[in-house]
């Protein structure tokens, strides 16, 4: 199985987030590629593996999966034949995720060290945010 195709990319993202791909397309329904519940939010993730991407168009397309205000819409993009993954989200969603994580970390008496903020995140930075939040929630005895 090729890791450069779109389905392989979806599997890689889902595996990294420790969830299954979420696909109801066989039932004739449109759905996001991945859904991850974390704390009080649902990460609704669309994955694109292409030569290039129109981020505005793809983000607007992904918005149709937003069901309520607790959804955070995320677009993961990997250029064909590349190993680098970029994560895109609207600023309002990034602020929600960042504020929530900052509150969790503050409650744990840890510090979130950032030199600059950006809406376009490196894949490893995004994974770190999600994993840190999950670890703190589990430590608090809450269900992720």
Z-matrix of the N, CA and C atoms (Angstrom, degrees):
N
C 1 1.451
C 2 1.524 1 108.61
N 3 1.293 2 115.50 1 129.91
C 4 1.462 3 121.46 2 -178.21
C 5 1.522 4 110.47 3 -77.13
N 6 1.320 5 115.84 4 135.93
C 7 1.461 6 119.75 5 175.95
C 8 1.523 7 111.28 6 -89.38
N 9 1.325 8 117.17 7 0.97
C 10 1.460 9 119.12 8 179.94
C 11 1.518 10 112.05 9 -96.66
N 12 1.333 11 118.35 10 -8.52
C 13 1.461 12 118.43 11 179.40
C 14 1.530 13 110.82 12 -83.20
N 15 1.311 14 115.77 13 168.45
C 16 1.464 15 120.40 14 -175.34
C 17 1.523 16 112.56 15 -64.08
N 18 1.311 17 117.71 16 -39.23
C 19 1.464 18 119.87 17 -178.55
C 20 1.535 19 110.40 18 -68.88
N 21 1.334 20 115.92 19 -38.87
C 22 1.461 21 120.45 20 176.72
C 23 1.522 22 111.20 21 -62.54
N 24 1.336 23 115.96 22 -38.66
C 25 1.461 24 120.77 23 177.86
C 26 1.526 25 110.50 24 -64.71
N 27 1.325 26 116.78 25 -44.22
C 28 1.471 27 120.33 26 177.06
C 29 1.524 28 110.04 27 -59.18
N 30 1.324 29 116.82 28 -43.79
C 31 1.470 30 120.79 29 178.90
C 32 1.528 31 111.01 30 -61.09
N 33 1.328 32 116.70 31 -42.64
C 34 1.469 33 120.81 32 179.73
C 35 1.524 34 111.13 33 -60.74
N 36 1.328 35 116.49 34 -45.45
C 37 1.463 36 120.87 35 -179.67
C 38 1.532 37 109.79 36 -65.29
N 39 1.315 38 117.18 37 -46.15
C 40 1.469 39 121.04 38 179.93
C 41 1.534 40 110.94 39 -61.69
N 42 1.313 41 116.57 40 -44.05
C 43 1.466 42 121.23 41 179.84
C 44 1.531 43 110.56 42 -61.75
N 45 1.314 44 116.90 43 -43.49
C 46 1.469 45 121.04 44 179.95
C 47 1.526 46 111.47 45 -62.33
N 48 1.336 47 116.72 46 -34.06
C 49 1.466 48 121.67 47 179.84
C 50 1.525 49 112.04 48 -90.79
N 51 1.340 50 115.69 49 0.89
C 52 1.475 51 122.77 50 178.02
C 53 1.528 52 112.51 51 60.69
N 54 1.328 53 115.60 52 44.90
C 55 1.463 54 121.97 53 174.18
C 56 1.521 55 108.42 54 -136.86
N 57 1.308 56 116.38 55 171.75
C 58 1.459 57 122.51 56 175.68
C 59 1.521 58 109.17 57 -92.73
N 60 1.315 59 115.91 58 154.66
C 61 1.464 60 119.49 59 171.45
C 62 1.517 61 107.41 60 -60.66
N 63 1.296 62 116.01 61 144.02
C 64 1.462 63 121.47 62 -177.99
C 65 1.518 64 107.22 63 -111.58
N 66 1.314 65 115.85 64 103.32
C 67 1.463 66 117.73 65 -176.94
C 68 1.509 67 110.49 66 -138.10
N 69 1.303 68 114.56 67 119.88
C 70 1.459 69 120.42 68 175.43
C 71 1.522 70 110.47 69 -113.10
N 72 1.326 71 116.48 70 15.78
C 73 1.462 72 119.38 71 -176.56
C 74 1.519 73 111.54 72 -64.29
N 75 1.334 74 117.57 73 -25.83
C 76 1.458 75 119.56 74 177.73
C 77 1.528 76 110.91 75 -69.41
N 78 1.326 77 116.32 76 -19.76
C 79 1.466 78 121.05 77 177.42
C 80 1.525 79 111.37 78 -92.86
N 81 1.327 80 116.31 79 4.28
C 82 1.458 81 120.75 80 179.15
C 83 1.514 82 114.22 81 83.76
N 84 1.328 83 116.84 82 9.07
C 85 1.467 84 120.58 83 179.86
C 86 1.525 85 109.51 84 -103.08
N 87 1.314 86 115.78 85 142.73
C 88 1.457 87 119.29 86 172.11
C 89 1.518 88 107.49 87 -82.17
N 90 1.319 89 115.69 88 138.97
C 91 1.454 90 119.81 89 -178.85
C 92 1.525 91 109.80 90 -153.27
N 93 1.335 92 116.33 91 160.80
C 94 1.457 93 119.22 92 176.00
C 95 1.526 94 109.68 93 -69.35
N 96 1.313 95 116.22 94 164.61
C 97 1.462 96 120.11 95 -179.51
C 98 1.523 97 111.95 96 -73.45
N 99 1.326 98 115.95 97 -37.73
C 100 1.465 99 120.72 98 -175.53
C 101 1.524 100 108.87 99 -143.87
N 102 1.330 101 115.41 100 141.22
C 103 1.459 102 120.91 101 171.91
C 104 1.518 103 106.94 102 -128.05
N 105 1.331 104 115.93 103 130.15
C 106 1.465 105 121.70 104 -179.76
C 107 1.512 106 107.95 105 -129.38
N 108 1.328 107 116.32 106 120.11
C 109 1.462 108 120.51 107 175.85
C 110 1.519 109 107.58 108 -88.33
N 111 1.319 110 116.02 109 127.80
C 112 1.462 111 120.22 110 178.63
C 113 1.520 112 108.02 111 -142.11
N 114 1.318 113 115.14 112 115.26
C 115 1.461 114 119.80 113 -179.76
C 116 1.501 115 111.12 114 63.57
N 117 1.318 116 116.67 115 -114.65
C 118 1.459 117 120.47 116 -179.55
C 119 1.526 118 112.35 117 -106.67
N 120 1.322 119 117.34 118 8.04
C 121 1.461 120 121.39 119 -176.00
C 122 1.521 121 112.81 120 -120.44
N 123 1.320 122 114.68 121 153.84
C 124 1.452 123 122.16 122 169.10
C 125 1.522 124 107.59 123 -107.91
N 126 1.321 125 116.57 124 122.73
C 127 1.461 126 120.73 125 172.92
C 128 1.520 127 105.87 126 -87.18
N 129 1.313 128 116.05 127 115.43
C 130 1.460 129 122.43 128 -179.01
C 131 1.526 130 105.59 129 -104.66
N 132 1.330 131 116.19 130 110.15
C 133 1.458 132 120.69 131 -166.69
C 134 1.524 133 111.90 132 -116.25
N 135 1.319 134 114.21 133 129.56
C 136 1.465 135 122.78 134 171.65
C 137 1.523 136 107.25 135 -108.50
N 138 1.332 137 117.13 136 135.40
C 139 1.463 138 122.17 137 -179.70
C 140 1.527 139 109.44 138 -114.31
N 141 1.310 140 115.76 139 134.89
C 142 1.469 141 121.10 140 178.19
C 143 1.519 142 108.84 141 -131.91
N 144 1.326 143 115.84 142 127.29
C 145 1.464 144 123.03 143 176.90
C 146 1.522 145 106.60 144 -121.68
N 147 1.328 146 115.50 145 98.68
C 148 1.467 147 121.09 146 -173.41
C 149 1.518 148 110.27 147 -145.62
N 150 1.346 149 114.73 148 173.67
C 151 1.461 150 119.64 149 175.98
C 152 1.521 151 110.76 150 -70.30
N 153 1.316 152 116.68 151 -39.25
C 154 1.462 153 121.46 152 178.65
C 155 1.522 154 108.19 153 -148.66
N 156 1.316 155 115.30 154 167.46
C 157 1.458 156 119.64 155 -176.93
C 158 1.529 157 109.81 156 -144.44
N 159 1.310 158 115.14 157 142.10
C 160 1.456 159 121.68 158 172.03
C 161 1.532 160 105.12 159 -97.80
N 162 1.323 161 116.58 160 98.39
C 163 1.463 162 120.11 161 -172.48
C 164 1.520 163 113.08 162 -61.64
N 165 1.331 164 117.36 163 -38.95
C 166 1.467 165 119.44 164 179.51
C 167 1.526 166 110.67 165 -61.21
N 168 1.308 167 115.68 166 -47.77
C 169 1.468 168 120.78 167 -179.45
C 170 1.532 169 111.17 168 -63.29
N 171 1.324 170 116.82 169 -45.77
C 172 1.463 171 120.42 170 -178.33
C 173 1.521 172 112.50 171 -68.11
N 174 1.330 173 117.77 172 -38.04
C 175 1.468 174 120.22 173 177.49
C 176 1.517 175 110.89 174 -66.98
N 177 1.324 176 117.08 175 -40.77
C 178 1.465 177 120.00 176 176.96
C 179 1.521 178 110.92 177 -63.68
N 180 1.325 179 116.80 178 -37.91
C 181 1.468 180 121.39 179 177.25
C 182 1.539 181 110.42 180 -65.38
N 183 1.322 182 116.40 181 -42.52
C 184 1.468 183 120.52 182 -179.66
C 185 1.531 184 111.78 183 -67.14
N 186 1.327 185 117.41 184 -27.34
C 187 1.468 186 122.03 185 -179.93
C 188 1.528 187 112.36 186 -58.08
N 189 1.315 188 117.05 187 -25.86
C 190 1.476 189 118.90 188 -177.96
C 191 1.526 190 111.93 189 -65.21
N 192 1.328 191 117.43 190 -14.03
C 193 1.460 192 120.80 191 178.59
C 194 1.526 193 112.97 192 -90.26
N 195 1.326 194 117.54 193 -3.93
C 196 1.467 195 120.67 194 178.36
C 197 1.523 196 107.97 195 -70.17
N 198 1.336 197 115.36 196 120.16
C 199 1.461 198 120.56 197 -179.83
C 200 1.513 199 112.58 198 -98.98
N 201 1.334 200 115.88 199 -32.53
C 202 1.466 201 118.36 200 176.22
C 203 1.518 202 110.10 201 -156.43
N 204 1.334 203 115.82 202 -179.69
C 205 1.467 204 119.95 203 -171.98
C 206 1.528 205 113.14 204 -68.92
N 207 1.312 206 117.97 205 -12.62
C 208 1.468 207 120.19 206 178.71
C 209 1.526 208 112.19 207 -88.75
N 210 1.309 209 117.04 208 -0.42
C 211 1.467 210 120.03 209 176.04
C 212 1.527 211 109.52 210 -82.83
N 213 1.310 212 115.30 211 139.14
C 214 1.460 213 121.88 212 174.70
C 215 1.521 214 106.50 213 -116.73
N 216 1.318 215 115.81 214 114.85
C 217 1.461 216 121.36 215 -176.68
C 218 1.524 217 109.33 216 -86.12
N 219 1.318 218 115.27 217 128.33
C 220 1.464 219 121.32 218 -176.02
C 221 1.520 220 109.28 219 -130.79
N 222 1.306 221 115.77 220 138.21
C 223 1.462 222 122.30 221 175.28
C 224 1.524 223 107.81 222 -116.86
N 225 1.325 224 116.59 223 117.14
C 226 1.463 225 121.73 224 175.69
C 227 1.523 226 107.28 225 -100.14
N 228 1.318 227 116.10 226 128.06
C 229 1.456 228 121.09 227 -177.70
C 230 1.522 229 110.25 228 -126.69
N 231 1.329 230 114.35 229 130.28
C 232 1.459 231 120.57 230 172.95
C 233 1.512 232 107.36 231 -128.21
N 234 1.303 233 114.98 232 124.89
C 235 1.464 234 120.12 233 177.65
C 236 1.527 235 108.81 234 -67.38
N 237 1.325 236 116.29 235 138.08
C 238 1.458 237 121.76 236 -179.75
C 239 1.527 238 110.08 237 -49.28
N 240 1.313 239 116.33 238 134.50
C 241 1.470 240 125.24 239 179.63
C 242 1.525 241 113.85 240 64.89
N 243 1.308 242 116.82 241 22.83
C 244 1.461 243 121.42 242 177.24
C 245 1.522 244 108.25 243 -117.06
N 246 1.306 245 116.91 244 158.62
C 247 1.463 246 121.21 245 176.19
C 248 1.523 247 111.51 246 -102.42
N 249 1.329 248 116.97 247 -10.66
C 250 1.460 249 122.14 248 -177.11
C 251 1.526 250 110.30 249 -82.14
N 252 1.310 251 115.22 250 133.94
C 253 1.459 252 121.22 251 177.70
C 254 1.520 253 108.93 252 -118.15
N 255 1.318 254 116.64 253 131.90
C 256 1.458 255 122.38 254 174.82
C 257 1.515 256 108.70 255 -107.34
N 258 1.316 257 115.62 256 146.10
C 259 1.455 258 121.77 257 -179.85
C 260 1.526 259 107.93 258 -117.50
N 261 1.323 260 116.53 259 127.27
C 262 1.457 261 122.43 260 179.52
C 263 1.518 262 108.84 261 -117.24
N 264 1.330 263 115.35 262 141.06
C 265 1.454 264 120.32 263 171.42
C 266 1.519 265 107.84 264 -153.47
N 267 1.294 266 115.15 265 156.84
C 268 1.463 267 119.02 266 178.00
C 269 1.521 268 108.84 267 -69.72
N 270 1.319 269 115.54 268 151.46
C 271 1.458 270 120.37 269 -175.97
C 272 1.526 271 111.63 270 -56.73
N 273 1.326 272 118.00 271 -39.38
C 274 1.469 273 119.42 272 -179.08
C 275 1.523 274 111.00 273 -62.66
N 276 1.334 275 117.32 274 -36.45
C 277 1.467 276 120.53 275 178.15
C 278 1.526 277 111.24 276 -72.56
N 279 1.327 278 115.82 277 -39.68
C 280 1.462 279 119.31 278 177.93
C 281 1.520 280 110.32 279 -61.86
N 282 1.339 281 116.91 280 -43.39
C 283 1.463 282 120.85 281 179.74
C 284 1.523 283 110.97 282 -62.10
N 285 1.340 284 116.58 283 -40.95
C 286 1.464 285 120.98 284 177.88
C 287 1.527 286 110.80 285 -59.65
N 288 1.323 287 115.88 286 -50.34
C 289 1.461 288 121.75 287 -177.92
C 290 1.530 289 110.45 288 -64.70
N 291 1.315 290 116.38 289 -44.16
C 292 1.462 291 120.98 290 -178.66
C 293 1.533 292 110.85 291 -65.18
N 294 1.337 293 116.80 292 -45.34
C 295 1.470 294 120.93 293 -179.60
C 296 1.525 295 110.56 294 -62.53
N 297 1.310 296 116.39 295 -43.50
C 298 1.464 297 121.25 296 179.63
C 299 1.526 298 110.54 297 -61.89
N 300 1.335 299 116.43 298 -46.29
C 301 1.454 300 120.40 299 -179.95
C 302 1.530 301 110.68 300 -65.29
N 303 1.313 302 117.03 301 -39.65
C 304 1.460 303 121.49 302 179.12
C 305 1.535 304 110.28 303 -61.90
N 306 1.337 305 116.80 304 -40.98
C 307 1.468 306 120.87 305 177.71
C 308 1.523 307 110.77 306 -64.08
N 309 1.322 308 117.26 307 -42.93
C 310 1.467 309 120.66 308 178.51
C 311 1.523 310 111.13 309 -61.86
N 312 1.314 311 114.91 310 -44.65
C 313 1.462 312 119.74 311 -178.09
C 314 1.525 313 110.57 312 -66.89
N 315 1.324 314 116.89 313 -39.94
C 316 1.472 315 120.83 314 178.57
C 317 1.529 316 109.91 315 -61.56
N 318 1.341 317 116.94 316 -41.35
C 319 1.459 318 121.24 317 178.51
C 320 1.527 319 111.20 318 -63.27
N 321 1.311 320 116.46 319 -28.68
C 322 1.466 321 121.92 320 178.82
C 323 1.530 322 111.49 321 -87.84
N 324 1.323 323 116.51 322 0.18
C 325 1.461 324 122.91 323 -176.63
C 326 1.531 325 111.81 324 56.96
N 327 1.327 326 114.83 325 42.30
C 328 1.456 327 122.08 326 173.83
C 329 1.520 328 107.14 327 -110.93
N 330 1.296 329 116.67 328 175.74
C 331 1.455 330 120.64 329 179.22
C 332 1.517 331 109.77 330 -125.63
N 333 1.308 332 115.81 331 135.94
C 334 1.451 333 121.98 332 175.33
C 335 1.519 334 106.83 333 -94.62
N 336 1.302 335 115.47 334 112.29
C 337 1.456 336 119.80 335 -176.48
C 338 1.515 337 109.90 336 -98.15
N 339 1.318 338 115.48 337 117.58
C 340 1.456 339 120.19 338 175.66
C 341 1.508 340 108.43 339 -135.43
N 342 1.296 341 115.48 340 140.43
C 343 1.457 342 119.60 341 176.81
C 344 1.516 343 110.56 342 -95.07
N 345 1.320 344 115.46 343 -30.10
C 346 1.458 345 119.15 344 176.32
C 347 1.521 346 107.85 345 -155.21
N 348 1.313 347 115.38 346 155.29
C 349 1.455 348 120.33 347 179.07
C 350 1.513 349 108.44 348 -108.51
N 351 1.307 350 115.11 349 144.39
C 352 1.455 351 120.70 350 177.80
C 353 1.513 352 108.77 351 -146.83
N 354 1.302 353 116.55 352 151.08
C 355 1.451 354 120.06 353 176.68
C 356 1.525 355 109.35 354 -79.82
N 357 1.303 356 117.07 355 -31.93
C 358 1.459 357 121.08 356 176.61
C 359 1.519 358 107.53 357 -86.15
N 360 1.320 359 116.30 358 114.16
C 361 1.459 360 121.69 359 -176.08
C 362 1.517 361 110.92 360 -107.92
N 363 1.287 362 115.28 361 147.14
C 364 1.447 363 120.88 362 168.73
C 365 1.536 364 106.96 363 -68.39
N 366 1.302 365 117.06 364 144.55
C 367 1.468 366 121.83 365 -178.38
C 368 1.524 367 111.01 366 -54.19
N 369 1.317 368 118.86 367 -44.58
C 370 1.464 369 121.66 368 -177.79
C 371 1.522 370 111.69 369 -65.31
N 372 1.332 371 118.19 370 -34.96
C 373 1.462 372 121.05 371 176.20
C 374 1.527 373 110.53 372 -65.37
N 375 1.319 374 115.60 373 -42.87
C 376 1.460 375 120.30 374 178.70
C 377 1.525 376 110.41 375 -62.60
N 378 1.327 377 116.56 376 -47.26
C 379 1.467 378 120.87 377 179.19
C 380 1.527 379 110.83 378 -59.54
N 381 1.325 380 116.99 379 -40.93
C 382 1.464 381 121.49 380 178.51
C 383 1.520 382 110.71 381 -59.33
N 384 1.339 383 117.07 382 -43.48
C 385 1.462 384 120.59 383 179.65
C 386 1.524 385 111.46 384 -61.16
N 387 1.325 386 115.81 385 -47.13
C 388 1.462 387 120.33 386 -178.28
C 389 1.524 388 111.06 387 -65.10
N 390 1.325 389 116.94 388 -47.26
C 391 1.471 390 121.51 389 -178.10
C 392 1.533 391 111.53 390 -64.59
N 393 1.325 392 117.81 391 -39.16
C 394 1.467 393 121.24 392 178.57
C 395 1.523 394 109.97 393 -62.92
N 396 1.338 395 116.13 394 -45.84
C 397 1.460 396 119.95 395 177.65
C 398 1.515 397 112.34 396 -59.81
N 399 1.329 398 116.55 397 -44.70
C 400 1.467 399 120.70 398 178.88
C 401 1.525 400 111.73 399 -61.81
N 402 1.322 401 116.41 400 -43.52
C 403 1.464 402 121.04 401 -178.98
C 404 1.521 403 110.81 402 -60.81
N 405 1.318 404 116.57 403 -44.18
C 406 1.463 405 120.33 404 -179.55
C 407 1.528 406 110.51 405 -66.80
N 408 1.329 407 116.99 406 -41.41
C 409 1.475 408 119.92 407 178.86
C 410 1.514 409 110.40 408 -62.26
N 411 1.327 410 117.46 409 -45.62
C 412 1.464 411 120.87 410 179.36
C 413 1.522 412 110.92 411 -61.75
N 414 1.324 413 116.33 412 -39.96
C 415 1.462 414 121.12 413 179.40
C 416 1.533 415 110.44 414 -62.84
N 417 1.325 416 116.33 415 -34.39
C 418 1.455 417 121.36 416 179.41
C 419 1.521 418 111.72 417 -79.24
N 420 1.328 419 116.25 418 -3.35
C 421 1.452 420 120.81 419 178.16
C 422 1.511 421 115.05 420 80.31
N 423 1.331 422 115.82 421 16.53
C 424 1.463 423 120.28 422 177.68
C 425 1.507 424 109.43 423 -95.15
N 426 1.322 425 116.06 424 157.48
C 427 1.448 426 121.58 425 -179.93
C 428 1.521 427 110.42 426 -84.32
N 429 1.325 428 117.31 427 133.52
C 430 1.469 429 122.16 428 176.72
C 431 1.500 430 109.31 429 -89.27
